[in-house]
Amino acid sequence: MDTVQESFDCQLLYFTSSSCLKDGRGLVFIGEENGNPNVYYREFMTGRTTRLSNNEEGTLKSYVYFNGNENRGFGKASACLDNTRGLVYYLQGRDICQVDLKGSIRVLAQVPEGQVTAFMHVSADGKKLC
């Protein structure tokens, strides 16, 4: 993915999910450029910031509250980090996505029609996502 400028609003992941990698090499956070929140990775040794997701549809939901488009955009409260394996999980529209620190995105599943979710958490062994 693209390396980005440093001039945007950012926040750590939701307080129930770690933002720092276990080995201390960097951190994952949510940044918002032009009204579009995305997941970013900041490598401590190089100072390089890389966008990992590619949301250009605004916000899906801010925590558990909808902004009128519950099936569009990035779920700001959904991002969670498997800090051992360097994998980030998040909602993009109805897609449940996984991205590695190089920006390789996989769609794992979709939230069923008529259902909603906001928060995601990955198990310590990386085998379960809830």
Backbone atoms as SQL, in Angstrom:
CREATE TABLE atoms (id INTEGER PRIMARY KEY, chain TEXT, resi INTEGER, resn TEXT, atom TEXT, x REAL, y REAL, z REAL);
INSERT INTO atoms VALUES
  (1, 'A', 1, 'MET', 'N', 0.841, -1.189, 0.000),
  (2, 'A', 1, 'MET', 'CA', 0.000, 0.000, 0.000),
  (3, 'A', 1, 'MET', 'C', 0.880, 1.245, 0.000),
  (4, 'A', 2, 'ASP', 'N', 0.249, 2.380, 0.051),
  (5, 'A', 2, 'ASP', 'CA', 0.963, 3.643, -0.051),
  (6, 'A', 2, 'ASP', 'C', 1.562, 4.075, 1.278),
  (7, 'A', 3, 'THR', 'N', 2.749, 4.666, 1.216),
  (8, 'A', 3, 'THR', 'CA', 3.285, 5.383, 2.352),
  (9, 'A', 3, 'THR', 'C', 2.589, 6.734, 2.363),
  (10, 'A', 4, 'VAL', 'N', 2.255, 7.225, 3.550),
  (11, 'A', 4, 'VAL', 'CA', 1.397, 8.406, 3.631),
  (12, 'A', 4, 'VAL', 'C', 2.099, 9.578, 4.293),
  (13, 'A', 5, 'GLN', 'N', 1.509, 10.735, 4.118),
  (14, 'A', 5, 'GLN', 'CA', 1.961, 11.934, 4.802),
  (15, 'A', 5, 'GLN', 'C', 1.572, 11.829, 6.271),
  (16, 'A', 6, 'GLU', 'N', 2.180, 12.627, 7.104),
  (17, 'A', 6, 'GLU', 'CA', 1.919, 12.594, 8.538),
  (18, 'A', 6, 'GLU', 'C', 0.860, 13.616, 8.957),
  (19, 'A', 7, 'SER', 'N', 0.227, 14.300, 8.027),
  (20, 'A', 7, 'SER', 'CA', -0.682, 15.386, 8.359),
  (21, 'A', 7, 'SER', 'C', -2.138, 14.930, 8.313),
  (22, 'A', 8, 'PHE', 'N', -2.515, 14.039, 9.224),
  (23, 'A', 8, 'PHE', 'CA', -3.896, 13.600, 9.293),
  (24, 'A', 8, 'PHE', 'C', -4.229, 13.242, 10.738),
  (25, 'A', 9, 'ASP', 'N', -5.538, 13.175, 11.038),
  (26, 'A', 9, 'ASP', 'CA', -5.975, 12.804, 12.377),
  (27, 'A', 9, 'ASP', 'C', -5.778, 11.320, 12.585),
  (28, 'A', 10, 'CYS', 'N', -5.322, 10.938, 13.780),
  (29, 'A', 10, 'CYS', 'CA', -5.138, 9.514, 14.044),
  (30, 'A', 10, 'CYS', 'C', -5.493, 9.186, 15.490),
  (31, 'A', 11, 'GLN', 'N', -5.777, 7.904, 15.711),
  (32, 'A', 11, 'GLN', 'CA', -6.090, 7.399, 17.049),
  (33, 'A', 11, 'GLN', 'C', -5.602, 5.965, 17.144),
  (34, 'A', 12, 'LEU', 'N', -5.298, 5.534, 18.364),
  (35, 'A', 12, 'LEU', 'CA', -4.951, 4.131, 18.579),
  (36, 'A', 12, 'LEU', 'C', -6.196, 3.290, 18.379),
  (37, 'A', 13, 'LEU', 'N', -6.017, 1.975, 18.272),
  (38, 'A', 13, 'LEU', 'CA', -7.159, 1.074, 18.142),
  (39, 'A', 13, 'LEU', 'C', -8.013, 1.178, 19.394),
  (40, 'A', 14, 'TYR', 'N', -9.242, 0.698, 19.315),
  (41, 'A', 14, 'TYR', 'CA', -10.156, 0.743, 20.457),
  (42, 'A', 14, 'TYR', 'C', -9.466, 0.154, 21.684),
  (43, 'A', 15, 'PHE', 'N', -9.770, 0.680, 22.870),
  (44, 'A', 15, 'PHE', 'CA', -8.994, 0.368, 24.069),
  (45, 'A', 15, 'PHE', 'C', -8.968, -1.114, 24.449),
  (46, 'A', 16, 'THR', 'N', -9.846, -1.930, 23.905),
  (47, 'A', 16, 'THR', 'CA', -9.833, -3.362, 24.226),
  (48, 'A', 16, 'THR', 'C', -8.884, -4.143, 23.317),
  (49, 'A', 17, 'SER', 'N', -8.217, -3.481, 22.394),
  (50, 'A', 17, 'SER', 'CA', -7.281, -4.129, 21.484),
  (51, 'A', 17, 'SER', 'C', -5.932, -3.423, 21.560),
  (52, 'A', 18, 'SER', 'N', -4.866, -4.191, 21.614),
  (53, 'A', 18, 'SER', 'CA', -3.528, -3.610, 21.609),
  (54, 'A', 18, 'SER', 'C', -3.261, -2.929, 20.270),
  (55, 'A', 19, 'SER', 'N', -2.503, -1.865, 20.283),
  (56, 'A', 19, 'SER', 'CA', -2.072, -1.199, 19.053),
  (57, 'A', 19, 'SER', 'C', -0.603, -1.495, 18.744),
  (58, 'A', 20, 'CYS', 'N', 0.127, -2.009, 19.721),
  (59, 'A', 20, 'CYS', 'CA', 1.562, -2.251, 19.561),
  (60, 'A', 20, 'CYS', 'C', 1.853, -3.708, 19.239),
  (61, 'A', 21, 'LEU', 'N', 2.811, -3.909, 18.343),
  (62, 'A', 21, 'LEU', 'CA', 3.251, -5.263, 18.033),
  (63, 'A', 21, 'LEU', 'C', 4.029, -5.825, 19.215),
  (64, 'A', 22, 'LYS', 'N', 3.882, -7.103, 19.434),
  (65, 'A', 22, 'LYS', 'CA', 4.502, -7.753, 20.579),
  (66, 'A', 22, 'LYS', 'C', 6.028, -7.616, 20.570),
  (67, 'A', 23, 'ASP', 'N', 6.632, -7.629, 19.384),
  (68, 'A', 23, 'ASP', 'CA', 8.092, -7.535, 19.292),
  (69, 'A', 23, 'ASP', 'C', 8.605, -6.097, 19.355),
  (70, 'A', 24, 'GLY', 'N', 7.701, -5.121, 19.478),
  (71, 'A', 24, 'GLY', 'CA', 8.091, -3.734, 19.644),
  (72, 'A', 24, 'GLY', 'C', 8.545, -3.021, 18.382),
  (73, 'A', 25, 'ARG', 'N', 8.341, -3.623, 17.213),
  (74, 'A', 25, 'ARG', 'CA', 8.847, -2.981, 15.986),
  (75, 'A', 25, 'ARG', 'C', 7.942, -1.899, 15.424),
  (76, 'A', 26, 'GLY', 'N', 6.703, -1.784, 15.926),
  (77, 'A', 26, 'GLY', 'CA', 5.823, -0.748, 15.412),
  (78, 'A', 26, 'GLY', 'C', 4.454, -0.785, 16.047),
  (79, 'A', 27, 'LEU', 'N', 3.575, 0.053, 15.520),
  (80, 'A', 27, 'LEU', 'CA', 2.211, 0.076, 16.024),
  (81, 'A', 27, 'LEU', 'C', 1.231, 0.279, 14.886),
  (82, 'A', 28, 'VAL', 'N', 0.008, -0.153, 15.145),
  (83, 'A', 28, 'VAL', 'CA', -1.094, -0.040, 14.199),
  (84, 'A', 28, 'VAL', 'C', -2.073, 0.973, 14.778),
  (85, 'A', 29, 'PHE', 'N', -2.596, 1.836, 13.912),
  (86, 'A', 29, 'PHE', 'CA', -3.542, 2.837, 14.373),
  (87, 'A', 29, 'PHE', 'C', -4.534, 3.159, 13.264),
  (88, 'A', 30, 'ILE', 'N', -5.553, 3.933, 13.617),
  (89, 'A', 30, 'ILE', 'CA', -6.550, 4.387, 12.654),
  (90, 'A', 30, 'ILE', 'C', -6.254, 5.845, 12.350),
  (91, 'A', 31, 'GLY', 'N', -6.144, 6.148, 11.083),
  (92, 'A', 31, 'GLY', 'CA', -5.933, 7.524, 10.652),
  (93, 'A', 31, 'GLY', 'C', -7.066, 7.932, 9.737),
  (94, 'A', 32, 'GLU', 'N', -7.356, 9.220, 9.719),
  (95, 'A', 32, 'GLU', 'CA', -8.432, 9.706, 8.867),
  (96, 'A', 32, 'GLU', 'C', -7.910, 10.808, 7.961),
  (97, 'A', 33, 'GLU', 'N', -7.944, 10.539, 6.663),
  (98, 'A', 33, 'GLU', 'CA', -7.553, 11.507, 5.651),
  (99, 'A', 33, 'GLU', 'C', -8.783, 11.828, 4.806),
  (100, 'A', 34, 'ASN', 'N', -9.072, 13.089, 4.623),
  (101, 'A', 34, 'ASN', 'CA', -10.189, 13.516, 3.779),
  (102, 'A', 34, 'ASN', 'C', -11.502, 12.848, 4.154),
  (103, 'A', 35, 'GLY', 'N', -11.728, 12.626, 5.452),
  (104, 'A', 35, 'GLY', 'CA', -12.971, 12.027, 5.912),
  (105, 'A', 35, 'GLY', 'C', -13.042, 10.518, 5.769),
  (106, 'A', 36, 'ASN', 'N', -11.947, 9.878, 5.380),
  (107, 'A', 36, 'ASN', 'CA', -11.928, 8.427, 5.173),
  (108, 'A', 36, 'ASN', 'C', -10.993, 7.750, 6.170),
  (109, 'A', 37, 'PRO', 'N', -11.534, 7.073, 7.189),
  (110, 'A', 37, 'PRO', 'CA', -10.670, 6.369, 8.132),
  (111, 'A', 37, 'PRO', 'C', -10.097, 5.101, 7.501),
  (112, 'A', 38, 'ASN', 'N', -8.859, 4.797, 7.837),
  (113, 'A', 38, 'ASN', 'CA', -8.178, 3.596, 7.379),
  (114, 'A', 38, 'ASN', 'C', -7.229, 3.110, 8.466),
  (115, 'A', 39, 'VAL', 'N', -6.739, 1.896, 8.297),
  (116, 'A', 39, 'VAL', 'CA', -5.755, 1.320, 9.205),
  (117, 'A', 39, 'VAL', 'C', -4.364, 1.640, 8.656),
  (118, 'A', 40, 'TYR', 'N', -3.467, 2.031, 9.558),
  (119, 'A', 40, 'TYR', 'CA', -2.092, 2.364, 9.196),
  (120, 'A', 40, 'TYR', 'C', -1.121, 1.607, 10.096),
  (121, 'A', 41, 'TYR', 'N', 0.088, 1.439, 9.587),
  (122, 'A', 41, 'TYR', 'CA', 1.170, 0.816, 10.355),
  (123, 'A', 41, 'TYR', 'C', 2.344, 1.782, 10.411),
  (124, 'A', 42, 'ARG', 'N', 2.854, 2.020, 11.604),
  (125, 'A', 42, 'ARG', 'CA', 4.024, 2.886, 11.801),
  (126, 'A', 42, 'ARG', 'C', 5.180, 2.030, 12.283),
  (127, 'A', 43, 'GLU', 'N', 6.228, 1.968, 11.474),
  (128, 'A', 43, 'GLU', 'CA', 7.430, 1.202, 11.809),
  (129, 'A', 43, 'GLU', 'C', 8.368, 2.117, 12.601),
  (130, 'A', 44, 'PHE', 'N', 8.739, 1.693, 13.806),
  (131, 'A', 44, 'PHE', 'CA', 9.531, 2.557, 14.676),
  (132, 'A', 44, 'PHE', 'C', 10.947, 2.812, 14.162),
  (133, 'A', 45, 'MET', 'N', 11.629, 1.793, 13.662),
  (134, 'A', 45, 'MET', 'CA', 13.023, 1.947, 13.232),
  (135, 'A', 45, 'MET', 'C', 13.176, 2.922, 12.063),
  (136, 'A', 46, 'THR', 'N', 12.264, 2.880, 11.111),
  (137, 'A', 46, 'THR', 'CA', 12.383, 3.731, 9.918),
  (138, 'A', 46, 'THR', 'C', 11.520, 4.986, 9.993),
  (139, 'A', 47, 'GLY', 'N', 10.500, 4.964, 10.861),
  (140, 'A', 47, 'GLY', 'CA', 9.553, 6.073, 10.918),
  (141, 'A', 47, 'GLY', 'C', 8.533, 6.052, 9.790),
  (142, 'A', 48, 'ARG', 'N', 8.568, 5.013, 8.983),
  (143, 'A', 48, 'ARG', 'CA', 7.676, 4.903, 7.831),
  (144, 'A', 48, 'ARG', 'C', 6.244, 4.586, 8.275),
  (145, 'A', 49, 'THR', 'N', 5.286, 5.298, 7.705),
  (146, 'A', 49, 'THR', 'CA', 3.866, 5.054, 7.958),
  (147, 'A', 49, 'THR', 'C', 3.242, 4.547, 6.669),
  (148, 'A', 50, 'THR', 'N', 2.565, 3.404, 6.751),
  (149, 'A', 50, 'THR', 'CA', 1.976, 2.770, 5.581),
  (150, 'A', 50, 'THR', 'C', 0.490, 2.557, 5.796),
  (151, 'A', 51, 'ARG', 'N', -0.309, 2.956, 4.824),
  (152, 'A', 51, 'ARG', 'CA', -1.752, 2.679, 4.877),
  (153, 'A', 51, 'ARG', 'C', -1.966, 1.215, 4.528),
  (154, 'A', 52, 'LEU', 'N', -2.745, 0.505, 5.364),
  (155, 'A', 52, 'LEU', 'CA', -2.978, -0.925, 5.163),
  (156, 'A', 52, 'LEU', 'C', -4.322, -1.227, 4.529),
  (157, 'A', 53, 'SER', 'N', -5.320, -0.385, 4.743),
  (158, 'A', 53, 'SER', 'CA', -6.648, -0.609, 4.163),
  (159, 'A', 53, 'SER', 'C', -6.881, 0.451, 3.093),
  (160, 'A', 54, 'ASN', 'N', -7.968, 0.296, 2.338),
  (161, 'A', 54, 'ASN', 'CA', -8.200, 1.249, 1.249),
  (162, 'A', 54, 'ASN', 'C', -9.638, 1.759, 1.215),
  (163, 'A', 55, 'ASN', 'N', -10.124, 2.229, 2.348),
  (164, 'A', 55, 'ASN', 'CA', -11.463, 2.778, 2.441),
  (165, 'A', 55, 'ASN', 'C', -11.509, 4.171, 1.817),
  (166, 'A', 56, 'GLU', 'N', -12.447, 4.378, 0.919),
  (167, 'A', 56, 'GLU', 'CA', -12.676, 5.704, 0.339),
  (168, 'A', 56, 'GLU', 'C', -14.156, 6.065, 0.411),
  (169, 'A', 57, 'GLU', 'N', -14.888, 5.424, 1.345),
  (170, 'A', 57, 'GLU', 'CA', -16.338, 5.622, 1.449),
  (171, 'A', 57, 'GLU', 'C', -16.765, 6.312, 2.733),
  (172, 'A', 58, 'GLY', 'N', -15.873, 6.949, 3.444),
  (173, 'A', 58, 'GLY', 'CA', -16.254, 7.549, 4.713),
  (174, 'A', 58, 'GLY', 'C', -16.308, 6.494, 5.809),
  (175, 'A', 59, 'THR', 'N', -17.080, 6.752, 6.836),
  (176, 'A', 59, 'THR', 'CA', -17.122, 5.902, 8.022),
  (177, 'A', 59, 'THR', 'C', -18.316, 4.960, 8.000),
  (178, 'A', 60, 'LEU', 'N', -18.091, 3.687, 8.274),
  (179, 'A', 60, 'LEU', 'CA', -19.182, 2.729, 8.435),
  (180, 'A', 60, 'LEU', 'C', -19.958, 3.057, 9.700),
  (181, 'A', 61, 'LYS', 'N', -19.267, 3.133, 10.796),
  (182, 'A', 61, 'LYS', 'CA', -19.891, 3.448, 12.073),
  (183, 'A', 61, 'LYS', 'C', -18.817, 3.955, 13.021),
  (184, 'A', 62, 'SER', 'N', -19.198, 4.850, 13.861),
  (185, 'A', 62, 'SER', 'CA', -18.292, 5.341, 14.875),
  (186, 'A', 62, 'SER', 'C', -18.663, 4.618, 16.163),
  (187, 'A', 63, 'TYR', 'N', -17.842, 3.678, 16.551),
  (188, 'A', 63, 'TYR', 'CA', -18.126, 2.755, 17.634),
  (189, 'A', 63, 'TYR', 'C', -19.389, 1.987, 17.265),
  (190, 'A', 64, 'VAL', 'N', -20.468, 2.041, 18.015),
  (191, 'A', 64, 'VAL', 'CA', -21.645, 1.255, 17.646),
  (192, 'A', 64, 'VAL', 'C', -22.755, 2.111, 17.049),
  (193, 'A', 65, 'TYR', 'N', -22.477, 3.366, 16.765),
  (194, 'A', 65, 'TYR', 'CA', -23.509, 4.250, 16.243),
  (195, 'A', 65, 'TYR', 'C', -23.318, 4.448, 14.745),
  (196, 'A', 66, 'PHE', 'N', -24.387, 4.303, 13.999),
  (197, 'A', 66, 'PHE', 'CA', -24.319, 4.448, 12.553),
  (198, 'A', 66, 'PHE', 'C', -24.385, 5.907, 12.147),
  (199, 'A', 67, 'ASN', 'N', -23.800, 6.202, 11.032),
  (200, 'A', 67, 'ASN', 'CA', -23.883, 7.541, 10.445),
  (201, 'A', 67, 'ASN', 'C', -24.829, 7.534, 9.259),
  (202, 'A', 68, 'GLY', 'N', -25.779, 6.604, 9.239),
  (203, 'A', 68, 'GLY', 'CA', -26.758, 6.549, 8.173),
  (204, 'A', 68, 'GLY', 'C', -26.387, 5.613, 7.039),
  (205, 'A', 69, 'ASN', 'N', -25.195, 5.049, 7.057),
  (206, 'A', 69, 'ASN', 'CA', -24.729, 4.143, 6.000),
  (207, 'A', 69, 'ASN', 'C', -24.115, 2.896, 6.628),
  (208, 'A', 70, 'GLU', 'N', -24.947, 2.095, 7.253),
  (209, 'A', 70, 'GLU', 'CA', -24.406, 0.969, 8.031),
  (210, 'A', 70, 'GLU', 'C', -23.675, -0.084, 7.207),
  (211, 'A', 71, 'ASN', 'N', -23.839, -0.127, 5.916),
  (212, 'A', 71, 'ASN', 'CA', -23.145, -1.125, 5.093),
  (213, 'A', 71, 'ASN', 'C', -22.112, -0.511, 4.162),
  (214, 'A', 72, 'ARG', 'N', -21.605, 0.666, 4.511),
  (215, 'A', 72, 'ARG', 'CA', -20.590, 1.313, 3.691),
  (216, 'A', 72, 'ARG', 'C', -19.427, 1.745, 4.562),
  (217, 'A', 73, 'GLY', 'N', -18.232, 1.735, 4.001),
  (218, 'A', 73, 'GLY', 'CA', -17.070, 2.316, 4.655),
  (219, 'A', 73, 'GLY', 'C', -16.389, 1.424, 5.668),
  (220, 'A', 74, 'PHE', 'N', -15.541, 2.026, 6.443),
  (221, 'A', 74, 'PHE', 'CA', -14.663, 1.365, 7.409),
  (222, 'A', 74, 'PHE', 'C', -15.268, 1.428, 8.797),
  (223, 'A', 75, 'GLY', 'N', -15.277, 0.302, 9.517),
  (224, 'A', 75, 'GLY', 'CA', -15.776, 0.271, 10.887),
  (225, 'A', 75, 'GLY', 'C', -14.701, 0.732, 11.851),
  (226, 'A', 76, 'LYS', 'N', -14.792, 1.974, 12.336),
  (227, 'A', 76, 'LYS', 'CA', -13.734, 2.545, 13.172),
  (228, 'A', 76, 'LYS', 'C', -13.478, 1.749, 14.437),
  (229, 'A', 77, 'ALA', 'N', -14.500, 1.144, 15.019),
  (230, 'A', 77, 'ALA', 'CA', -14.315, 0.378, 16.247),
  (231, 'A', 77, 'ALA', 'C', -14.001, -1.082, 15.967),
  (232, 'A', 78, 'SER', 'N', -13.967, -1.468, 14.698),
  (233, 'A', 78, 'SER', 'CA', -13.815, -2.885, 14.374),
  (234, 'A', 78, 'SER', 'C', -12.371, -3.351, 14.320),
  (235, 'A', 79, 'ALA', 'N', -11.420, -2.453, 14.107),
  (236, 'A', 79, 'ALA', 'CA', -10.032, -2.874, 13.895),
  (237, 'A', 79, 'ALA', 'C', -9.446, -3.502, 15.148),
  (238, 'A', 80, 'CYS', 'N', -8.862, -4.684, 14.970),
  (239, 'A', 80, 'CYS', 'CA', -8.157, -5.336, 16.071),
  (240, 'A', 80, 'CYS', 'C', -6.880, -5.957, 15.531),
  (241, 'A', 81, 'LEU', 'N', -5.871, -5.996, 16.366),
  (242, 'A', 81, 'LEU', 'CA', -4.543, -6.435, 15.981),
  (243, 'A', 81, 'LEU', 'C', -4.192, -7.765, 16.628),
  (244, 'A', 82, 'ASP', 'N', -3.743, -8.709, 15.826),
  (245, 'A', 82, 'ASP', 'CA', -3.069, -9.907, 16.338),
  (246, 'A', 82, 'ASP', 'C', -1.615, -9.470, 16.454),
  (247, 'A', 83, 'ASN', 'N', -1.223, -9.029, 17.643),
  (248, 'A', 83, 'ASN', 'CA', 0.076, -8.380, 17.799),
  (249, 'A', 83, 'ASN', 'C', 1.261, -9.341, 17.759),
  (250, 'A', 84, 'THR', 'N', 1.019, -10.643, 17.784),
  (251, 'A', 84, 'THR', 'CA', 2.089, -11.630, 17.639),
  (252, 'A', 84, 'THR', 'C', 2.364, -11.903, 16.164),
  (253, 'A', 85, 'ARG', 'N', 1.308, -12.037, 15.378),
  (254, 'A', 85, 'ARG', 'CA', 1.433, -12.413, 13.969),
  (255, 'A', 85, 'ARG', 'C', 1.451, -11.219, 13.016),
  (256, 'A', 86, 'GLY', 'N', 1.185, -10.017, 13.515),
  (257, 'A', 86, 'GLY', 'CA', 1.179, -8.828, 12.669),
  (258, 'A', 86, 'GLY', 'C', 0.038, -8.816, 11.673),
  (259, 'A', 87, 'LEU', 'N', -1.138, -9.258, 12.104),
  (260, 'A', 87, 'LEU', 'CA', -2.334, -9.253, 11.267),
  (261, 'A', 87, 'LEU', 'C', -3.374, -8.335, 11.887),
  (262, 'A', 88, 'VAL', 'N', -4.059, -7.573, 11.040),
  (263, 'A', 88, 'VAL', 'CA', -5.096, -6.667, 11.503),
  (264, 'A', 88, 'VAL', 'C', -6.414, -7.113, 10.881),
  (265, 'A', 89, 'TYR', 'N', -7.464, -7.121, 11.680),
  (266, 'A', 89, 'TYR', 'CA', -8.807, -7.479, 11.223),
  (267, 'A', 89, 'TYR', 'C', -9.675, -6.234, 11.339),
  (268, 'A', 90, 'TYR', 'N', -10.591, -6.054, 10.365),
  (269, 'A', 90, 'TYR', 'CA', -11.462, -4.884, 10.385),
  (270, 'A', 90, 'TYR', 'C', -12.663, -5.127, 9.479),
  (271, 'A', 91, 'LEU', 'N', -13.698, -4.276, 9.645),
  (272, 'A', 91, 'LEU', 'CA', -14.874, -4.298, 8.786),
  (273, 'A', 91, 'LEU', 'C', -14.735, -3.239, 7.712),
  (274, 'A', 92, 'GLN', 'N', -14.988, -3.636, 6.470),
  (275, 'A', 92, 'GLN', 'CA', -15.071, -2.712, 5.344),
  (276, 'A', 92, 'GLN', 'C', -16.412, -3.005, 4.678),
  (277, 'A', 93, 'GLY', 'N', -17.379, -2.113, 4.878),
  (278, 'A', 93, 'GLY', 'CA', -18.733, -2.420, 4.445),
  (279, 'A', 93, 'GLY', 'C', -19.223, -3.630, 5.228),
  (280, 'A', 94, 'ARG', 'N', -19.690, -4.666, 4.545),
  (281, 'A', 94, 'ARG', 'CA', -20.098, -5.905, 5.209),
  (282, 'A', 94, 'ARG', 'C', -18.965, -6.927, 5.238),
  (283, 'A', 95, 'ASP', 'N', -17.826, -6.619, 4.602),
  (284, 'A', 95, 'ASP', 'CA', -16.699, -7.552, 4.533),
  (285, 'A', 95, 'ASP', 'C', -15.908, -7.564, 5.827),
  (286, 'A', 96, 'ILE', 'N', -15.585, -8.762, 6.292),
  (287, 'A', 96, 'ILE', 'CA', -14.673, -8.948, 7.415),
  (288, 'A', 96, 'ILE', 'C', -13.307, -9.210, 6.791),
  (289, 'A', 97, 'CYS', 'N', -12.393, -8.279, 6.999),
  (290, 'A', 97, 'CYS', 'CA', -11.109, -8.305, 6.296),
  (291, 'A', 97, 'CYS', 'C', -9.941, -8.587, 7.229),
  (292, 'A', 98, 'GLN', 'N', -8.891, -9.128, 6.626),
  (293, 'A', 98, 'GLN', 'CA', -7.606, -9.336, 7.300),
  (294, 'A', 98, 'GLN', 'C', -6.542, -8.686, 6.424),
  (295, 'A', 99, 'VAL', 'N', -5.623, -7.964, 7.039),
  (296, 'A', 99, 'VAL', 'CA', -4.515, -7.361, 6.287),
  (297, 'A', 99, 'VAL', 'C', -3.222, -7.595, 7.068),
  (298, 'A', 100, 'ASP', 'N', -2.150, -7.899, 6.326),
  (299, 'A', 100, 'ASP', 'CA', -0.852, -8.017, 6.980),
  (300, 'A', 100, 'ASP', 'C', -0.152, -6.658, 6.932),
  (301, 'A', 101, 'LEU', 'N', 1.016, -6.570, 7.530),
  (302, 'A', 101, 'LEU', 'CA', 1.706, -5.291, 7.647),
  (303, 'A', 101, 'LEU', 'C', 2.300, -4.796, 6.334),
  (304, 'A', 102, 'LYS', 'N', 2.234, -5.622, 5.290),
  (305, 'A', 102, 'LYS', 'CA', 2.668, -5.199, 3.959),
  (306, 'A', 102, 'LYS', 'C', 1.500, -4.697, 3.119),
  (307, 'A', 103, 'GLY', 'N', 0.267, -4.835, 3.651),
  (308, 'A', 103, 'GLY', 'CA', -0.913, -4.332, 2.955),
  (309, 'A', 103, 'GLY', 'C', -1.650, -5.357, 2.120),
  (310, 'A', 104, 'SER', 'N', -1.354, -6.639, 2.311),
  (311, 'A', 104, 'SER', 'CA', -2.047, -7.690, 1.570),
  (312, 'A', 104, 'SER', 'C', -3.382, -7.988, 2.259),
  (313, 'A', 105, 'ILE', 'N', -4.478, -7.608, 1.600),
  (314, 'A', 105, 'ILE', 'CA', -5.825, -7.704, 2.177),
  (315, 'A', 105, 'ILE', 'C', -6.508, -8.985, 1.711),
  (316, 'A', 106, 'ARG', 'N', -7.158, -9.668, 2.662),
  (317, 'A', 106, 'ARG', 'CA', -8.000, -10.833, 2.353),
  (318, 'A', 106, 'ARG', 'C', -9.368, -10.596, 2.945),
  (319, 'A', 107, 'VAL', 'N', -10.414, -10.889, 2.187),
  (320, 'A', 107, 'VAL', 'CA', -11.774, -10.873, 2.722),
  (321, 'A', 107, 'VAL', 'C', -12.040, -12.269, 3.265),
  (322, 'A', 108, 'LEU', 'N', -12.317, -12.369, 4.569),
  (323, 'A', 108, 'LEU', 'CA', -12.518, -13.664, 5.229),
  (324, 'A', 108, 'LEU', 'C', -13.967, -14.118, 5.180),
  (325, 'A', 109, 'ALA', 'N', -14.896, -13.167, 5.275),
  (326, 'A', 109, 'ALA', 'CA', -16.328, -13.498, 5.331),
  (327, 'A', 109, 'ALA', 'C', -17.105, -12.188, 5.200),
  (328, 'A', 110, 'GLN', 'N', -18.430, -12.315, 5.204),
  (329, 'A', 110, 'GLN', 'CA', -19.298, -11.142, 5.211),
  (330, 'A', 110, 'GLN', 'C', -20.265, -11.222, 6.383),
  (331, 'A', 111, 'VAL', 'N', -20.577, -10.062, 6.939),
  (332, 'A', 111, 'VAL', 'CA', -21.615, -9.984, 7.952),
  (333, 'A', 111, 'VAL', 'C', -22.926, -10.299, 7.240),
  (334, 'A', 112, 'PRO', 'N', -23.740, -11.237, 7.767),
  (335, 'A', 112, 'PRO', 'CA', -24.990, -11.598, 7.097),
  (336, 'A', 112, 'PRO', 'C', -25.919, -10.397, 6.913),
  (337, 'A', 113, 'GLU', 'N', -26.648, -10.402, 5.823),
  (338, 'A', 113, 'GLU', 'CA', -27.626, -9.351, 5.516),
  (339, 'A', 113, 'GLU', 'C', -28.577, -9.186, 6.702),
  (340, 'A', 114, 'GLY', 'N', -28.842, -7.951, 7.067),
  (341, 'A', 114, 'GLY', 'CA', -29.766, -7.669, 8.159),
  (342, 'A', 114, 'GLY', 'C', -29.128, -7.721, 9.535),
  (343, 'A', 115, 'GLN', 'N', -27.843, -8.090, 9.636),
  (344, 'A', 115, 'GLN', 'CA', -27.152, -8.129, 10.919),
  (345, 'A', 115, 'GLN', 'C', -26.071, -7.056, 10.928),
  (346, 'A', 116, 'VAL', 'N', -25.722, -6.611, 12.115),
  (347, 'A', 116, 'VAL', 'CA', -24.680, -5.601, 12.262),
  (348, 'A', 116, 'VAL', 'C', -23.689, -6.047, 13.328),
  (349, 'A', 117, 'THR', 'N', -22.512, -5.504, 13.258),
  (350, 'A', 117, 'THR', 'CA', -21.507, -5.723, 14.281),
  (351, 'A', 117, 'THR', 'C', -20.614, -4.501, 14.324),
  (352, 'A', 118, 'ALA', 'N', -19.867, -4.334, 15.392),
  (353, 'A', 118, 'ALA', 'CA', -18.970, -3.190, 15.493),
  (354, 'A', 118, 'ALA', 'C', -17.589, -3.627, 15.949),
  (355, 'A', 119, 'PHE', 'N', -17.498, -4.270, 17.088),
  (356, 'A', 119, 'PHE', 'CA', -16.216, -4.611, 17.688),
  (357, 'A', 119, 'PHE', 'C', -15.770, -6.003, 17.268),
  (358, 'A', 120, 'MET', 'N', -14.476, -6.157, 17.025),
  (359, 'A', 120, 'MET', 'CA', -13.919, -7.482, 16.736),
  (360, 'A', 120, 'MET', 'C', -12.723, -7.706, 17.661),
  (361, 'A', 121, 'HIS', 'N', -12.512, -8.967, 17.980),
  (362, 'A', 121, 'HIS', 'CA', -11.368, -9.352, 18.791),
  (363, 'A', 121, 'HIS', 'C', -10.834, -10.676, 18.270),
  (364, 'A', 122, 'VAL', 'N', -9.520, -10.827, 18.296),
  (365, 'A', 122, 'VAL', 'CA', -8.880, -12.051, 17.857),
  (366, 'A', 122, 'VAL', 'C', -8.351, -12.779, 19.092),
  (367, 'A', 123, 'SER', 'N', -8.469, -14.113, 19.073),
  (368, 'A', 123, 'SER', 'CA', -7.989, -14.911, 20.212),
  (369, 'A', 123, 'SER', 'C', -6.464, -14.871, 20.278),
  (370, 'A', 124, 'ALA', 'N', -5.918, -15.174, 21.444),
  (371, 'A', 124, 'ALA', 'CA', -4.470, -15.124, 21.673),
  (372, 'A', 124, 'ALA', 'C', -3.704, -16.044, 20.718),
  (373, 'A', 125, 'ASP', 'N', -4.322, -17.164, 20.338),
  (374, 'A', 125, 'ASP', 'CA', -3.639, -18.085, 19.419),
  (375, 'A', 125, 'ASP', 'C', -3.872, -17.739, 17.948),
  (376, 'A', 126, 'GLY', 'N', -4.661, -16.698, 17.676),
  (377, 'A', 126, 'GLY', 'CA', -4.903, -16.241, 16.316),
  (378, 'A', 126, 'GLY', 'C', -5.848, -17.105, 15.515),
  (379, 'A', 127, 'LYS', 'N', -6.525, -18.063, 16.164),
  (380, 'A', 127, 'LYS', 'CA', -7.376, -19.011, 15.436),
  (381, 'A', 127, 'LYS', 'C', -8.851, -18.615, 15.413),
  (382, 'A', 128, 'LYS', 'N', -9.262, -17.695, 16.292),
  (383, 'A', 128, 'LYS', 'CA', -10.671, -17.325, 16.365),
  (384, 'A', 128, 'LYS', 'C', -10.819, -15.824, 16.329),
  (385, 'A', 129, 'LEU', 'N', -11.858, -15.397, 15.627),
  (386, 'A', 129, 'LEU', 'CA', -12.212, -13.984, 15.536),
  (387, 'A', 129, 'LEU', 'C', -13.659, -13.866, 15.997),
  (388, 'A', 130, 'CYS', 'N', -13.927, -12.972, 16.915),
  (389, 'A', 130, 'CYS', 'CA', -15.305, -12.813, 17.378),
  (390, 'A', 130, 'CYS', 'C', -15.696, -11.349, 17.369);
